[in-house]
Amino acid sequence: MSSHTTHRTPIGRAIGIGAVLSLVVGVVLLAFAWPSVTSEPKDLPVGIVGPDASVTQVEDRVADEAEGAVALERYDDRDAAVAAIEQREVYGAIVLGDAPTDAPEVLTATAASPAVAQLLNGLATRLQAGIDEQVQAALPEQLQQVVQAAVQAALQQAASGQPGDAPAAPSLPEIPQVTVTVTDVVPLADSDPRGTGLAAAMFPLVLGGMLGGIAISLAVIGAMRRVVAVVAYSVAGGLVLAGILQGWFGALQGDFWLNASAIALAVAAIAAPITGLVALMGRAGIAVGAALFVLVGNPISAATVPVEFLATPWGAIGQWMPPGAAGTLLRDLSYFPDAPMAFPWLVLATWAAVGIVLSLIGHFRTAGGAEPDAEAAHADEELAAADAHVDRAADGSTDVEPGVSSGRDAAPVG
């Protein structure tokens, strides 16, 4: 018979590992749920056009009812407000007429944010209610003026002592019909009327970039070869994802090749830093990259809500990371071609370049075979040796329990 030595994890350590993992789950939950739970509109930029007196009146009303959700910005005319919406300077605008009887108009941009467009629709409803209240408040005074004029005419006729026809019945005042109109300046496409396709595409894009970076880090040995693999993966991924999102789902609009280029750069901006971190840190870089992009970058990307909905300054910080920059860039390419796009392009290119630089640094550190790449190769060799050892144990060629090293660490055969 043979005796075997089995090393079991102490019960205290097992309990500790379980407790630590529960904390990890809590952190993951907070990372994904916190932005949604705490999101609320704050200082949403909205344009306003009209006479100073009317604008001041609406500003006071919005300040009282919106409670800081809307920040009004004045524009000279309707065309200027429309241009500001198309350039994504504001989410919408309120256009007031020059005369009191001119109907106001509320401009929205559903493609910028369905949530903000819904908020502006509610604002239009409140404006309509305010106008109706003013009309009803002025009606009794107008009726009183008509009645006074009729009575005065009858008294004058009686005082003259000349019989005549009865005075004509007074005409009732004409009630003005003022209706607030809502115009969607930049609507969503018919193929994605609620914008769910564009919003839902962001997390798979982030996950695809992360999984690609991890797979390349594990399957490819050599920092320079990983750079080549990331470039090939990003180009192919951009074409595939753009084909699905635009050609199949209809979530993206505009030029296909431009959208594919943006997606490819976004994938590279996530995958390249992961392979670069692995080149510097070894496989611990995988955990760092996953935490950076999934637990930090994705929740504050503002892919499903406006930046102003997130707590300050997290919304702005999210636009400096690949998930936020990618979401903004794809939305602008699809619906806002007049908006400035240099910033998101630059953010994605910078992250991709940083990842490549890290890989190059790792390449020079591993030239000679003594850094993370060599460690990974050595780990693969050890794994292969362990598998061979297990196979020999299964065949009965050794008396050592599978998974336990032979030699000095092996238990003596009884």
C-alpha positions, 0 to 999 in steps of 0.5 A, a space after each residue: 500500500 502507499 500513503 499519500 500526503 494531502 494538503 487541505 485549505 485551513 477552515 479559517 482561510 476558506 471562510 476568509 476567502 468566502 468573505 472576501 469574495 462576497 465583498 467583491 460581489 458587493 463592489 461589482 453591484 455598486 459599480 453597475 447599479 450606483 449610476 442608475 440609482 443616483 442618476 438625476 438631471 442637473 443643469 441640462 443645457 437647453 436653449 431659449 429664444 424670444 423677447 427679453 420680458 418673455 424669456 425672463 418670465 419663462 426662466 423664472 417659471 423653469 427655475 421654480 418648477 425644474 429645480 435645477 434640472 435645466 440650465 437655459 441658454 439664450 440664443 438670438 433666433 430659432 435658427 441659432 437654437 437649431 444649430 446649437 442642437 445639431 452641434 450638441 451644445 444643447 439638448 433642446 430649445 424653447 422658442 417664444 413668439 414676439 407677440 403674446 398671441 404667438 404660439 411657443 415652440 419646444 425643440 427636442 432631439 430624441 437622438 441625443 437623449 430620449 430621457 431629456 426629450 421626454 423631460 422637454 415634452 413635459 415642459 411643453 405641457 406645463 407651458 401650455 397649462 400656464 398659457 391656458 391659465 393666463 387666457 382664463 384669468 384675462 377672460 372675466 376682465 374682458 367680459 366685464 369691459 364688454 358689459 360695461 360698454 353695453 350698459 353705458 350705450 343703453 344709458 346714453 340712449 335713454 338720456 337722449 330721450 329719443 326712442 330708437 332701436 334697442 342697442 345691439 347685443 354686445 359681441 363676446 370677446 374672442 378667446 385666443 387659441 395658443 397651442 405650444 408645438 413640439 418639434 423633434 429636430 433630430 429624431 431617432 431612426 425608424 430602425 431604432 425608434 427608442 434608441 435601445 439598440 445604440 445604448 445596448 451596444 456599448 457593453 458588448 463593445 466593452 466586453 469584446 475589447 476586454 475579452 479580446 485583450 485577455 485572450 491575446 494576452 493568454 494565447 500569444 507569447 511575445 509583446 510585439 506579436 500581441 500588438 499585431 494580434 490586437 490590430 488584426 482583432 480590432 480591424 476585424 471586430 470593427 467590421 463585424 460589429 458595424 455589420 451587425 449594429 448597422 447592417 442588421 439591427 439598424 442601430 447605427 446610421 451614417 457612413 458604414 466605414 466611418 462607424 466601423 473605424 470608430 468601433 475598431 479604434 474603440 476595441 483597440 483602446 480597450 484591448 491594447 492597454 490590457 495586453 500592455 499591462 500584461 507585458 509589464 505586470 504579467 497576468 496580474 495586468 488582466 485583472 487591472 485592465 478588467 477592473 479599469 474598463 468594466 468596473 470603472 469606465 463602463 458605469 460612468 460612460 453615460 451610454 444610456 443617460 446624459 452626462 449631466 445625469 451622473 454625479 459630478 465629476 464622474 460624468 465628465 471623467 467617463 468621457 475620458 475613458 474608452 467606453 464613454 468616448 466610444 458611446 459619444 462618438 458613435 452617437 455623433 457619427 449616427 445622428 450629429 454629423 455637425 457636432 465636433 468629434 475631435 475629442 472622442 477620436 483623440 481619447 480612443 487613439 490615446 488609449 490605444 497608443 498607450 497600450 501599444 507603448 506599454 507593450 513596447 516597453 514590455 518587449 524591451 524588458 522581456 528581450 532576453 527572456 526574463 520578464 512576464 512573457 518568459 514567466 508565462 512561457 515557463 508557467 506553460 512548461 510547468 503546466 505541461 510537466 504537471 499534466 505529464 506527471 498526472 498521466 504517469 500517476 494514472 498509469 501506475 508508473 508512480 506512487 505519488 498522488 496526482 497533483 503532488 510533486 515527486 522527489 523530496 515532497 513525495 510521501 514515502 511508500 509504505 
